[in-house]
Amino acid sequence: MLTVWAKHDRDSDGWLPLWRHMEDSAAVAGRLWDEWLPRAVRQLIAEVLPGGEADARRLAVWLAGVHDIGKATPAFACQVEQLAQHMRDHGLEMRSQQAMGRDRLLARHGLAGQVLLGEWLEERHDWTARQTGQFTVVVGGHHGVPPEHGQINALDSHLELLRTPGRSRTLWRRVQEELLEACAAEFGVRGRFDAWRTVKLPQPVQVLLSALVIVSDWIASNPDLFPYFPQDVPRTSEERIAAAWRGLNLPGPWCPENPVGDVHELFASRFGLPSGAKVRPLQEAAFELARTMDSPGLMVIEGPMGEGKTEAALAAAEILAARSGAGGVFFALPTMATGNAMFPRLLDWLDRLPAPRGSRYSVLLAHSKAALNDDFTGLMDPKHQVAAVELDAPQKQREWRPSSRSRSAAAELVAHAWLRGRKKAMLSSFVAGTVDQLLFAGLKSRHLALRHLAVAGKVVVIDEAHAYDTYMSVYLDRVLSWLGAYRVPVVVLSATLPAGRRRELVEAYAGKVIDATAAAFDAVAQADDYPLLTAVTPGGSPVMRQPVASGRGVDVELERIEDDLDVLADRLEEELAGGGCVLVVRNTVRRVVETAGVLRRRFGDANVTVAHSCFIDVDRAAKDADLLQRFGPPGKTEDRPRRAHIVVASQVAEQSLDIDFDLLVTDLCPVDLLLQRMGRLHRHLRGGRGQTERPERLRTARCLVSGVDWAASVPEPVRGSVAVYGAYALLRSAAALLPHFEGAPGCPVRLPADISPLVQRAYRDGPDGPHNWADAMDNARLRHEKHRADQAERAATFRLAAAARPGRPLFGWVAAGVGDADDTRAGQAQVRDSRESLEVIVVQRRADGTLATVPWLGPDRKGRTRAGLALPTDQVPTTLAARTAASCGLRLPIQFSGAEVMDRAIAELEELSLPAWQEKSSYWLAGQLILPLDEDCRTHLAGFALRYSKTDGLEVTRV
């Protein structure tokens, strides 16, 4: 912001540019308050101030106005010698920047402003130091990190950085006080300080005010919106803000009305249900609970796979948003693949929501590769520029133009240009993305206040809640505690949630459990009803509802099968004599590839499909689309194989894909995940008009469990499964399933009736399994508990503290944090207990040494060729070629995660140095590691032989 000092009017003595920015920031804050902030955020701030919302708006505008008062100090002003000399000429003495040395950094202008504002409140308005901190920390932290006590004490020892000692000290003080007095008068707070003196701002309110000031500062600092010295177009302050606001054209918040009427009509209109379709009991119960909760809070929806929990969550979100004043929805999912699958469903729902004509909503796909998603990029308007507009053309700038998705009665959906920055994106109103973006709100990091503002104004939906391990849960629980403090409505979804974990989620959100409510929380941990709805309000007591079962279900016969590929092939040959579709799920990619190889030799290449995580992004997306096309629900596909077909997949088949198979073969895994896999078995009714009927032999749902030496005295899972899940979870799963193995076929797993009993048994405390398993189980349990304790301890290192008592300033709020947090692999590793892995872009090196995109890619949505596009090494490739190459990203498998191997791999990859690709204009390729395959799609890297194929993905062999 040195540029605010770059030019001076004749009579300004150097201070007018600073005042202009302060005035602009305050004006922006007012516009944001009036037209952008969700009602829920405004209410939360307003309720702690004696003058309600009018007071809250005045406070926000004033803080935005005074946030840069710390620039009126010698420590800041000395940075440009020419301007500093101009100030000296007017009596404001200061040493040079060189003379001040590193001491100058003790008075960074945010901290300096905090100290100056605190002094002024104490001296002019009789506040105590204890009272000022909760307000002034907003100024001190406006660059993303609230000051720490040590920094404040250090500046107290160097007050010469705030005012030069000697004759000019009084002049410095007078200038600072005149600016502060002018702010108080200009922004309408001069008469409010007596009333505010006794206020105790809760820490969540301090965070929201800090975030609002940061956003206001960023907008007012944008020279495209606020030219610093528009000499050719003289404007008043009001004209400047009007032109800038129209140029920004920021979409407002969602303001839904509480839906009334019949639940069946509402679901039909919101989700396009066919005529005669009925809302399922779970959906209806969630809808009614959202309507009747004492106040919006946390709702946990537990129900079977395929019961429409997503639709239930969105319907509840509409009601909770209307009741709470939330201005959007964040749908958090476990992976990028599930985020990609959810995004078009979110858009379809938004297209069906009623909205006043001319409404515009900002939307976001929140993960690191969102720019490669066509649904998301289709919402970007390349013609839209964030810039101030002429005053005589406001109507043209504000004209409503529907997006290509929007119906005439729907709101326009836009991926707004200003909201696509890394730290601003989550401020979009409607977001589908990875759960990491939510967990980052519990990570001590720079500009954390913006992440809190982003979630504080939304309904948050957390899908697949059972999928998060102890490490992630440490962050999730802390985030839930802050969401409860913000009174954010939260909907948690799971098909297989352990009761103990259910209680942890509810307690984290509700806050401190008092004796009067302890029994209710105990009941939450003991309930084994299913389906089940659990709700709690911040500080309240939980309530539970058990919806009537929908009647949809399937009995699954369980059978143990020897872990031998020839035995598996023989068995499938027998089962598929009359045709059918089989899903084989393996716990590691290596086992997927080995299994597929044997089955292809028996059944032929065309009858075996492979799906796992080691495909380039574009092939992975094509795989998902192909699986949905061939094995999706009736009525949405006509390509279901009529002859025998086998899909061999890793855990990618567990979630997000609505696929349906006649027979399931799976490695042993934790029981909740095993049930998720069973959810892909006989998922839909078949045999109706125009549908492929299940083969007679496969009309009974059966699940064959392998990946274990079942003949051993205690089941011995294969090494790869133990590495992924741990021996204890696998043994507990085997013990829970034992009655169904030994009693089959007379004792099938009844879905959904047996889901909760199996999950609760596998995750409850205490011994399980036959007596002769006891020693193995105890040893595995000790290792499991040690691992969980280690995860919790490591996660707590950078975890945000819980909200402190009202009135306590946010000093040191993110001290000893991680710096910036982002959605890179390294960033995700901060909130996931996973090894950092290498990500590369796969290209092909031709025989003549030139590079090109891989040759099997199909055309893009516009019909443009993507296969074999030239990638020149001496210049930036074309946008199409570069984007196509970027879509071929691949995360290298676990073999490359060790530090030594990773370092060697990076060194070898960096040998392909392409300076032209590192230019800023090379948006898609700059900073990327490039993995060139030869014409046979092979290469060597860090002592491993790599082979890639469109059908099998990446295969890695140690040389």
Buried (B, 14 or more C-beta within 10 A) or exposed (E): BEEBBEBBEEEEBBBBBBBBBBBBBBBBBBBBBEEBBBBBBBBBBBEBBEBBBEBBBBBBBBBBBBBBBBBBBBBBBBBBEEBBEBBBEEEBBBBEBEEBEEBBEBBBBBBBBBBBBBBBBBEEBEBEEEBBBBBBBBBBBBBBBBBBEEBBEBBEEBEBBBBBEEEBBEBBBEBBBEBBEBBBEBBBBEEBBEEBBEBEBBBBBBBBBBBBBBBBBBBBBBEEBBBBBEEEEEBEBEEBBBBBBBBBBBBBBBBBEEBEEEBBEBBBBBBEBEEEEEBBBBBBBBBBBBBEBEEBBBBBBBBBBBBBBBBBBBBBBBBBBBBBBBBBBBBBBBBBBBBBBBBBBBBEBBBBBBBEEEBBBBBBBBBBBBBBBEBBBBBBEEEBEBBBBEEEEBEEEEEEEBBEBBEEEBBBBBBBBBBBEBBBBBBBBBBBBBBBBBBBBBBBBBBBBBBBBBBBBBBBBBBBBBBBBBBBBBBBBBBBBBBBBBBBBBBBBBBBBBBBBBBBBBBBBBBEBEEEBEEBBEBBBEBEBBBBBBBBBBBBBBBBBBBEBBEBBBBBBBBBBBBEBEEBBEBBEEBBEEBBBBBBBBBBBBBBBBBBBBBBEBBEEEBBBBBBBBBBBBBBBBBBEBBBEBBBBBEEBEEBBEEBBBBBBBBBBBBBBBBBBBBBBBBBBBBBBBBBBBBBBBBBEBEEEEBBEBBEBBEBBBBBBBBBEBEEEBBBBBEBBBEBBBBBBBBBBBBBBBBBBEEBEEBBBBBBBBBBBBBBBBBBEEEBBEEEBEEBBEEBBEEBEEBBEEBBEBBEEBBBBBBEEBBBBBBBBBBEBBEEBBBEBEBBBBBBBBEBBBBBBBBBBBEEEEBBBBBBBEEBEEEEEBBBBEBBBEEBBEEBBBBBBBBBBBBBBBBBBEEEBBEBBEEBBEEBEBEBBEEEEBEBBBEBBBBBBEEEBEBEBBEBEBBBBBBBBBBBEEE
